[in-house]
Amino acid sequence: MSNEYLLLTGALRVFDNFSQSSCDKYRIEHDAKNPGFELLRKNYPVLEIAGGGDCFSKAKNLMKWVHENVPHCGGGGEVDIAKDSVSILSYSFGKGRLPGIFCYHIAIVFTECCLASGLIARTIHCKPYSPNDVDTHVVSMVYINEMNKWVLFDPNNNAYFTDKNGIALSPLEARHLLGRDEICVCGNPEDEPDWYKQYMAKNLFYFKFWSINTFGTDLVENQKVYFLAPLGFDTKDREIAYCDYAIKISPDEYTKDWEDYLDIVREQPIITVSEEQFLRIT
């Protein structure tokens, strides 16, 4: 157990409470009727891969399929493809490790495959405490009807968390138990559970997610972005400091993008939601 792991899990344990105050005009939607899902099902055997089991088995089947066919390969910078499942699969499906495929792309494909299969799913951006850390992570959460709760799935690593009794965990449950080192890893990282637990302890400090979750979530006009952050944590100051640091260390070709994002963060309010709002399905 490394000192870094102790620091990261200690931070999760200290900052373990979230706001109960709801933000105004909160809207969360999981839209499975977008015509893009028809194209996804036509081009790829999503329903067959999901199978006819319960929600949890469908999600696991889809996660494994996405992990095996859309492998992560972030080298060379992000490729110029639309952030929807059909575009990402068209570029990468079954072609091995192609540059420019990040965890964000993989989570988009998995989330949209879940929605196309009748599951309620959402892509979530997991962010660390330190603004001097540009290595964030993107995963998905799927509502499992038979468990009556959300479960965190990480298609990039073909992984999910359970408690010591084998019960699959939501993002907040995983965060809580990581802070106490009372968590188990299932999936590909089982051979390196300590590495994966440390990586996720770093990146589960606070969450960013989108209002309308559908085919091409990033492409939705007037999309709202929400944050769930611990009590006492200034999300706006952290996001500004994060942009300043990214501008400082990024190659020249990416500086303009970070400067544009910094302007947005400074000018627009950060919308922070309550724990109850984060867990809503409608």
C-alpha positions as YAML, in Angstrom:
chain: A
units: angstrom
residues:
- id: 1
  name: MET
  ca: [0.00, 0.00, 0.00]
- id: 2
  name: SER
  ca: [1.80, 3.11, -1.25]
- id: 3
  name: ASN
  ca: [1.88, 6.50, 0.40]
- id: 4
  name: GLU
  ca: [0.13, 7.97, -2.65]
- id: 5
  name: TYR
  ca: [-2.73, 5.49, -2.26]
- id: 6
  name: LEU
  ca: [-3.07, 6.42, 1.39]
- id: 7
  name: LEU
  ca: [-3.20, 10.12, 0.52]
- id: 8
  name: LEU
  ca: [-5.76, 9.65, -2.25]
- id: 9
  name: THR
  ca: [-8.06, 7.38, -0.27]
- id: 10
  name: GLY
  ca: [-7.68, 9.64, 2.75]
- id: 11
  name: ALA
  ca: [-8.91, 12.60, 0.70]
- id: 12
  name: LEU
  ca: [-11.96, 10.59, -0.38]
- id: 13
  name: ARG
  ca: [-12.70, 9.73, 3.23]
- id: 14
  name: VAL
  ca: [-12.35, 13.31, 4.50]
- id: 15
  name: PHE
  ca: [-14.42, 14.78, 1.63]
- id: 16
  name: ASP
  ca: [-17.16, 12.15, 1.86]
- id: 17
  name: ASN
  ca: [-20.27, 14.35, 1.99]
- id: 18
  name: PHE
  ca: [-22.08, 16.02, -0.88]
- id: 19
  name: SER
  ca: [-24.54, 18.87, -1.01]
- id: 20
  name: GLN
  ca: [-28.20, 18.14, -0.31]
- id: 21
  name: SER
  ca: [-29.20, 21.50, -1.83]
- id: 22
  name: SER
  ca: [-30.77, 21.06, -5.26]
- id: 23
  name: CYS
  ca: [-29.91, 23.33, -8.15]
- id: 24
  name: ASP
  ca: [-32.72, 25.18, -9.92]
- id: 25
  name: LYS
  ca: [-34.24, 23.92, -13.18]
- id: 26
  name: TYR
  ca: [-32.35, 20.65, -13.03]
- id: 27
  name: ARG
  ca: [-33.02, 18.39, -16.02]
- id: 28
  name: ILE
  ca: [-31.77, 14.88, -16.58]
- id: 29
  name: GLU
  ca: [-32.82, 12.81, -19.56]
- id: 30
  name: HIS
  ca: [-31.81, 9.43, -20.97]
- id: 31
  name: ASP
  ca: [-33.10, 9.38, -24.54]
- id: 32
  name: ALA
  ca: [-33.14, 6.02, -26.33]
- id: 33
  name: LYS
  ca: [-35.37, 7.17, -29.22]
- id: 34
  name: ASN
  ca: [-32.80, 9.16, -31.18]
- id: 35
  name: PRO
  ca: [-32.66, 7.89, -34.81]
- id: 36
  name: GLY
  ca: [-28.91, 7.45, -34.41]
- id: 37
  name: PHE
  ca: [-29.56, 4.35, -32.31]
- id: 38
  name: GLU
  ca: [-31.31, 2.69, -35.25]
- id: 39
  name: LEU
  ca: [-28.13, 3.16, -37.30]
- id: 40
  name: LEU
  ca: [-26.02, 1.80, -34.42]
- id: 41
  name: ARG
  ca: [-28.18, -1.34, -34.17]
- id: 42
  name: LYS
  ca: [-28.17, -1.75, -37.98]
- id: 43
  name: ASN
  ca: [-24.38, -1.55, -38.31]
- id: 44
  name: TYR
  ca: [-23.36, -3.48, -35.18]
- id: 45
  name: PRO
  ca: [-24.92, -6.48, -33.37]
- id: 46
  name: VAL
  ca: [-25.61, -4.52, -30.20]
- id: 47
  name: LEU
  ca: [-28.80, -6.36, -29.19]
- id: 48
  name: GLU
  ca: [-27.24, -9.76, -29.81]
- id: 49
  name: ILE
  ca: [-24.18, -8.85, -27.77]
- id: 50
  name: ALA
  ca: [-26.30, -7.58, -24.89]
- id: 51
  name: GLY
  ca: [-28.20, -10.86, -24.83]
- id: 52
  name: GLY
  ca: [-31.51, -11.68, -23.18]
- id: 53
  name: GLY
  ca: [-30.49, -11.68, -19.55]
- id: 54
  name: ASP
  ca: [-31.01, -9.13, -16.83]
- id: 55
  name: CYS
  ca: [-29.75, -5.54, -16.92]
- id: 56
  name: PHE
  ca: [-26.49, -6.35, -15.16]
- id: 57
  name: SER
  ca: [-25.56, -9.19, -17.53]
- id: 58
  name: LYS
  ca: [-26.45, -7.04, -20.55]
- id: 59
  name: ALA
  ca: [-24.22, -4.23, -19.33]
- id: 60
  name: LYS
  ca: [-21.32, -6.62, -18.64]
- id: 61
  name: ASN
  ca: [-21.66, -8.22, -22.07]
- id: 62
  name: LEU
  ca: [-21.65, -4.86, -23.82]
- id: 63
  name: MET
  ca: [-18.74, -3.58, -21.73]
- id: 64
  name: LYS
  ca: [-16.59, -6.60, -22.64]
- id: 65
  name: TRP
  ca: [-17.47, -6.27, -26.34]
- id: 66
  name: VAL
  ca: [-16.65, -2.55, -26.43]
- id: 67
  name: HIS
  ca: [-13.41, -3.09, -24.51]
- id: 68
  name: GLU
  ca: [-12.26, -5.79, -26.91]
- id: 69
  name: ASN
  ca: [-13.18, -3.96, -30.10]
- id: 70
  name: VAL
  ca: [-12.41, -0.31, -29.30]
- id: 71
  name: PRO
  ca: [-9.03, -0.44, -27.53]
- id: 72
  name: HIS
  ca: [-7.55, 2.63, -25.89]
- id: 73
  name: CYS
  ca: [-4.63, 4.26, -27.69]
- id: 74
  name: GLY
  ca: [-4.26, 7.92, -26.78]
- id: 75
  name: GLY
  ca: [-0.94, 8.54, -28.51]
- id: 76
  name: GLY
  ca: [-0.74, 11.13, -31.25]
- id: 77
  name: GLY
  ca: [-3.53, 13.37, -30.01]
- id: 78
  name: GLU
  ca: [-7.27, 13.10, -30.40]
- id: 79
  name: VAL
  ca: [-8.56, 12.25, -33.88]
- id: 80
  name: ASP
  ca: [-11.10, 14.42, -35.69]
- id: 81
  name: ILE
  ca: [-14.18, 12.23, -35.41]
- id: 82
  name: ALA
  ca: [-17.63, 13.09, -34.11]
- id: 83
  name: LYS
  ca: [-18.27, 12.01, -30.54]
- id: 84
  name: ASP
  ca: [-21.01, 9.50, -31.24]
- id: 85
  name: SER
  ca: [-20.86, 5.72, -31.18]
- id: 86
  name: VAL
  ca: [-21.29, 5.12, -34.93]
- id: 87
  name: SER
  ca: [-18.51, 7.55, -35.88]
- id: 88
  name: ILE
  ca: [-16.15, 6.16, -33.24]
- id: 89
  name: LEU
  ca: [-16.90, 2.55, -34.18]
- id: 90
  name: SER
  ca: [-16.52, 3.33, -37.88]
- id: 91
  name: TYR
  ca: [-13.02, 4.62, -37.16]
- id: 92
  name: SER
  ca: [-11.86, 1.98, -34.71]
- id: 93
  name: PHE
  ca: [-14.00, -1.17, -34.55]
- id: 94
  name: GLY
  ca: [-11.92, -4.32, -34.82]
- id: 95
  name: LYS
  ca: [-8.89, -2.47, -36.16]
- id: 96
  name: GLY
  ca: [-6.60, -2.86, -33.17]
- id: 97
  name: ARG
  ca: [-5.00, 0.03, -31.35]
- id: 98
  name: LEU
  ca: [-5.52, 3.14, -33.45]
- id: 99
  name: PRO
  ca: [-4.15, 6.51, -32.25]
- id: 100
  name: GLY
  ca: [-6.57, 9.01, -30.81]
- id: 101
  name: ILE
  ca: [-8.99, 6.71, -29.01]
- id: 102
  name: PHE
  ca: [-9.28, 7.79, -25.38]
- id: 103
  name: CYS
  ca: [-11.38, 6.60, -22.46]
- id: 104
  name: TYR
  ca: [-13.93, 9.28, -23.39]
- id: 105
  name: HIS
  ca: [-14.55, 7.71, -26.82]
- id: 106
  name: ILE
  ca: [-14.81, 4.24, -25.31]
- id: 107
  name: ALA
  ca: [-17.29, 5.36, -22.66]
- id: 108
  name: ILE
  ca: [-19.41, 7.10, -25.31]
- id: 109
  name: VAL
  ca: [-19.62, 3.88, -27.34]
- id: 110
  name: PHE
  ca: [-20.53, 1.81, -24.28]
- id: 111
  name: THR
  ca: [-23.12, 4.29, -22.98]
- id: 112
  name: GLU
  ca: [-24.79, 4.53, -26.37]
- id: 113
  name: CYS
  ca: [-24.77, 0.75, -26.82]
- id: 114
  name: CYS
  ca: [-26.53, 0.47, -23.46]
- id: 115
  name: LEU
  ca: [-29.13, 3.07, -24.43]
- id: 116
  name: ALA
  ca: [-29.65, 1.31, -27.77]
- id: 117
  name: SER
  ca: [-30.27, -1.92, -25.83]
- id: 118
  name: GLY
  ca: [-32.95, -0.46, -23.59]
- id: 119
  name: LEU
  ca: [-30.74, 0.28, -20.59]
- id: 120
  name: ILE
  ca: [-30.63, 3.63, -18.81]
- id: 121
  name: ALA
  ca: [-27.04, 4.84, -19.04]
- id: 122
  name: ARG
  ca: [-24.96, 7.97, -18.64]
- id: 123
  name: THR
  ca: [-21.35, 8.92, -19.40]
- id: 124
  name: ILE
  ca: [-19.57, 10.56, -16.46]
- id: 125
  name: HIS
  ca: [-16.26, 12.40, -16.35]
- id: 126
  name: CYS
  ca: [-14.31, 11.48, -13.20]
- id: 127
  name: LYS
  ca: [-11.94, 14.18, -12.04]
- id: 128
  name: PRO
  ca: [-9.11, 14.37, -9.49]
- id: 129
  name: TYR
  ca: [-8.69, 16.83, -6.65]
- id: 130
  name: SER
  ca: [-5.45, 18.34, -7.96]
- id: 131
  name: PRO
  ca: [-5.71, 20.96, -10.73]
- id: 132
  name: ASN
  ca: [-2.14, 20.03, -11.67]
- id: 133
  name: ASP
  ca: [-3.29, 16.66, -12.96]
- id: 134
  name: VAL
  ca: [-4.58, 16.49, -16.54]
- id: 135
  name: ASP
  ca: [-4.96, 12.70, -16.45]
- id: 136
  name: THR
  ca: [-8.69, 12.40, -15.81]
- id: 137
  name: HIS
  ca: [-10.92, 9.42, -16.57]
- id: 138
  name: VAL
  ca: [-14.30, 8.87, -18.23]
- id: 139
  name: VAL
  ca: [-16.58, 5.95, -17.39]
- id: 140
  name: SER
  ca: [-20.28, 5.11, -17.56]
- id: 141
  name: MET
  ca: [-23.03, 4.46, -15.06]
- id: 142
  name: VAL
  ca: [-25.92, 2.13, -15.87]
- id: 143
  name: TYR
  ca: [-29.17, 1.83, -13.94]
- id: 144
  name: ILE
  ca: [-29.64, -1.81, -12.97]
- id: 145
  name: ASN
  ca: [-33.35, -2.39, -12.48]
- id: 146
  name: GLU
  ca: [-33.04, -5.61, -10.48]
- id: 147
  name: MET
  ca: [-30.68, -3.87, -8.04]
- id: 148
  name: ASN
  ca: [-32.70, -0.63, -8.04]
- id: 149
  name: LYS
  ca: [-29.56, 1.50, -8.36]
- id: 150
  name: TRP
  ca: [-26.79, 2.79, -10.61]
- id: 151
  name: VAL
  ca: [-23.63, 0.75, -11.17]
- id: 152
  name: LEU
  ca: [-20.29, 2.15, -12.36]
- id: 153
  name: PHE
  ca: [-18.84, 0.42, -15.45]
- id: 154
  name: ASP
  ca: [-15.42, 1.22, -16.88]
- id: 155
  name: PRO
  ca: [-15.32, -0.08, -20.48]
- id: 156
  name: ASN
  ca: [-11.81, 1.28, -20.99]
- id: 157
  name: ASN
  ca: [-10.57, -1.26, -18.44]
- id: 158
  name: ASN
  ca: [-13.46, -3.76, -18.64]
- id: 159
  name: ALA
  ca: [-13.94, -3.24, -14.92]
- id: 160
  name: TYR
  ca: [-16.45, -2.59, -12.19]
- id: 161
  name: PHE
  ca: [-16.28, -2.49, -8.40]
- id: 162
  name: THR
  ca: [-17.97, -4.61, -5.76]
- id: 163
  name: ASP
  ca: [-18.06, -4.51, -1.99]
- id: 164
  name: LYS
  ca: [-16.63, -7.42, 0.00]
- id: 165
  name: ASN
  ca: [-19.95, -9.27, -0.37]
- id: 166
  name: GLY
  ca: [-19.76, -9.13, -4.17]
- id: 167
  name: ILE
  ca: [-22.43, -6.44, -4.63]
- id: 168
  name: ALA
  ca: [-21.70, -4.18, -7.61]
- id: 169
  name: LEU
  ca: [-21.23, -0.53, -6.68]
- id: 170
  name: SER
  ca: [-22.46, 2.83, -7.89]
- id: 171
  name: PRO
  ca: [-19.94, 5.66, -8.44]
- id: 172
  name: LEU
  ca: [-20.67, 7.13, -5.01]
- id: 173
  name: GLU
  ca: [-20.59, 3.76, -3.27]
- id: 174
  name: ALA
  ca: [-17.27, 2.99, -4.97]
- id: 175
  name: ARG
  ca: [-15.91, 6.35, -3.88]
- id: 176
  name: HIS
  ca: [-17.06, 5.83, -0.30]
- id: 177
  name: LEU
  ca: [-15.58, 2.33, 0.03]
- id: 178
  name: LEU
  ca: [-12.34, 3.29, -1.73]
- id: 179
  name: GLY
  ca: [-11.87, 5.89, 0.99]
- id: 180
  name: ARG
  ca: [-11.91, 3.02, 3.48]
- id: 181
  name: ASP
  ca: [-10.02, 0.50, 1.31]
- id: 182
  name: GLU
  ca: [-13.02, -1.84, 1.47]
- id: 183
  name: ILE
  ca: [-13.49, -2.48, -2.24]
- id: 184
  name: CYS
  ca: [-12.92, -5.26, -4.77]
- id: 185
  name: VAL
  ca: [-12.09, -4.98, -8.47]
- id: 186
  name: CYS
  ca: [-13.81, -7.18, -11.07]
- id: 187
  name: GLY
  ca: [-12.78, -7.51, -14.69]
- id: 188
  name: ASN
  ca: [-9.49, -7.04, -16.53]
- id: 189
  name: PRO
  ca: [-7.59, -5.18, -13.76]
- id: 190
  name: GLU
  ca: [-7.97, -8.17, -11.40]
- id: 191
  name: ASP
  ca: [-4.30, -8.95, -12.11]
- id: 192
  name: GLU
  ca: [-3.37, -5.41, -11.01]
- id: 193
  name: PRO
  ca: [-6.06, -4.45, -8.51]
- id: 194
  name: ASP
  ca: [-3.80, -2.18, -6.48]
- id: 195
  name: TRP
  ca: [-2.87, -0.13, -9.55]
- id: 196
  name: TYR
  ca: [-6.51, 0.21, -10.59]
- id: 197
  name: LYS
  ca: [-7.75, 1.10, -7.12]
- id: 198
  name: GLN
  ca: [-5.11, 3.83, -6.84]
- id: 199
  name: TYR
  ca: [-5.95, 5.17, -10.30]
- id: 200
  name: MET
  ca: [-9.66, 5.35, -9.50]
- id: 201
  name: ALA
  ca: [-9.06, 6.76, -6.02]
- id: 202
  name: LYS
  ca: [-7.31, 9.63, -7.76]
- id: 203
  name: ASN
  ca: [-10.07, 10.19, -10.30]
- id: 204
  name: LEU
  ca: [-13.24, 9.75, -8.27]
- id: 205
  name: PHE
  ca: [-12.92, 12.98, -6.32]
- id: 206
  name: TYR
  ca: [-15.70, 14.80, -8.21]
- id: 207
  name: PHE
  ca: [-17.88, 14.24, -11.24]
- id: 208
  name: LYS
  ca: [-18.95, 16.04, -14.40]
- id: 209
  name: PHE
  ca: [-21.93, 14.89, -16.44]
- id: 210
  name: TRP
  ca: [-24.44, 16.05, -19.02]
- id: 211
  name: SER
  ca: [-28.13, 16.89, -18.86]
- id: 212
  name: ILE
  ca: [-29.33, 15.10, -22.00]
- id: 213
  name: ASN
  ca: [-27.86, 11.65, -22.49]
- id: 214
  name: THR
  ca: [-28.54, 10.35, -25.98]
- id: 215
  name: PHE
  ca: [-26.88, 9.50, -29.28]
- id: 216
  name: GLY
  ca: [-24.12, 12.09, -29.67]
- id: 217
  name: THR
  ca: [-24.56, 13.64, -26.24]
- id: 218
  name: ASP
  ca: [-21.73, 16.12, -26.94]
- id: 219
  name: LEU
  ca: [-23.51, 17.27, -30.11]
- id: 220
  name: VAL
  ca: [-26.80, 18.25, -28.43]
- id: 221
  name: GLU
  ca: [-27.61, 21.95, -28.77]
- id: 222
  name: ASN
  ca: [-28.04, 23.92, -25.54]
- id: 223
  name: GLN
  ca: [-26.62, 21.01, -23.58]
- id: 224
  name: LYS
  ca: [-26.15, 21.68, -19.87]
- id: 225
  name: VAL
  ca: [-23.15, 20.45, -17.92]
- id: 226
  name: TYR
  ca: [-23.49, 19.57, -14.24]
- id: 227
  name: PHE
  ca: [-20.99, 18.82, -11.48]
- id: 228
  name: LEU
  ca: [-21.29, 16.77, -8.31]
- id: 229
  name: ALA
  ca: [-18.58, 17.81, -5.86]
- id: 230
  name: PRO
  ca: [-17.91, 17.31, -2.14]
- id: 231
  name: LEU
  ca: [-19.00, 19.89, 0.39]
- id: 232
  name: GLY
  ca: [-16.32, 22.55, 0.90]
- id: 233
  name: PHE
  ca: [-14.77, 22.03, -2.53]
- id: 234
  name: ASP
  ca: [-14.72, 25.06, -4.86]
- id: 235
  name: THR
  ca: [-15.36, 23.51, -8.27]
- id: 236
  name: LYS
  ca: [-15.05, 26.74, -10.24]
- id: 237
  name: ASP
  ca: [-11.67, 27.67, -8.75]
- id: 238
  name: ARG
  ca: [-10.42, 24.16, -9.39]
- id: 239
  name: GLU
  ca: [-11.58, 24.20, -13.03]
- id: 240
  name: ILE
  ca: [-9.90, 27.57, -13.60]
- id: 241
  name: ALA
  ca: [-6.65, 26.38, -12.05]
- id: 242
  name: TYR
  ca: [-6.86, 23.20, -14.13]
- id: 243
  name: CYS
  ca: [-7.15, 25.22, -17.36]
- id: 244
  name: ASP
  ca: [-4.25, 27.48, -16.35]
- id: 245
  name: TYR
  ca: [-2.07, 24.44, -15.76]
- id: 246
  name: ALA
  ca: [-3.12, 22.75, -19.01]
- id: 247
  name: ILE
  ca: [-2.29, 25.89, -20.97]
- id: 248
  name: LYS
  ca: [1.12, 25.99, -19.32]
- id: 249
  name: ILE
  ca: [2.09, 22.41, -20.19]
- id: 250
  name: SER
  ca: [0.25, 21.78, -23.48]
- id: 251
  name: PRO
  ca: [1.88, 21.88, -26.92]
- id: 252
  name: ASP
  ca: [1.17, 25.04, -28.88]
- id: 253
  name: GLU
  ca: [-1.42, 23.38, -31.12]
- id: 254
  name: TYR
  ca: [-3.68, 22.70, -28.12]
- id: 255
  name: THR
  ca: [-3.23, 25.98, -26.26]
- id: 256
  name: LYS
  ca: [-6.07, 27.76, -28.07]
- id: 257
  name: ASP
  ca: [-8.56, 25.04, -27.13]
- id: 258
  name: TRP
  ca: [-7.64, 25.32, -23.47]
- id: 259
  name: GLU
  ca: [-7.81, 29.12, -23.59]
- id: 260
  name: ASP
  ca: [-11.29, 28.92, -25.11]
- id: 261
  name: TYR
  ca: [-12.41, 26.52, -22.39]
- id: 262
  name: LEU
  ca: [-10.92, 28.77, -19.73]
- id: 263
  name: ASP
  ca: [-13.00, 31.68, -21.05]
- id: 264
  name: ILE
  ca: [-16.13, 29.54, -20.80]
- id: 265
  name: VAL
  ca: [-15.34, 28.46, -17.24]
- id: 266
  name: ARG
  ca: [-14.72, 32.04, -16.14]
- id: 267
  name: GLU
  ca: [-17.80, 33.50, -17.82]
- id: 268
  name: GLN
  ca: [-20.41, 30.83, -17.18]
- id: 269
  name: PRO
  ca: [-21.67, 29.58, -13.82]
- id: 270
  name: ILE
  ca: [-20.63, 26.16, -12.61]
- id: 271
  name: ILE
  ca: [-23.85, 24.24, -11.94]
- id: 272
  name: THR
  ca: [-23.42, 21.98, -8.93]
- id: 273
  name: VAL
  ca: [-26.13, 19.44, -8.16]
- id: 274
  name: SER
  ca: [-27.11, 17.54, -5.06]
- id: 275
  name: GLU
  ca: [-26.40, 13.87, -4.49]
- id: 276
  name: GLU
  ca: [-30.11, 13.15, -4.93]
- id: 277
  name: GLN
  ca: [-30.17, 14.90, -8.31]
- id: 278
  name: PHE
  ca: [-27.08, 13.00, -9.48]
- id: 279
  name: LEU
  ca: [-28.84, 9.71, -8.72]
- id: 280
  name: ARG
  ca: [-32.09, 10.53, -10.52]
- id: 281
  name: ILE
  ca: [-33.02, 8.60, -13.64]
- id: 282
  name: THR
  ca: [-35.62, 11.16, -14.83]
...
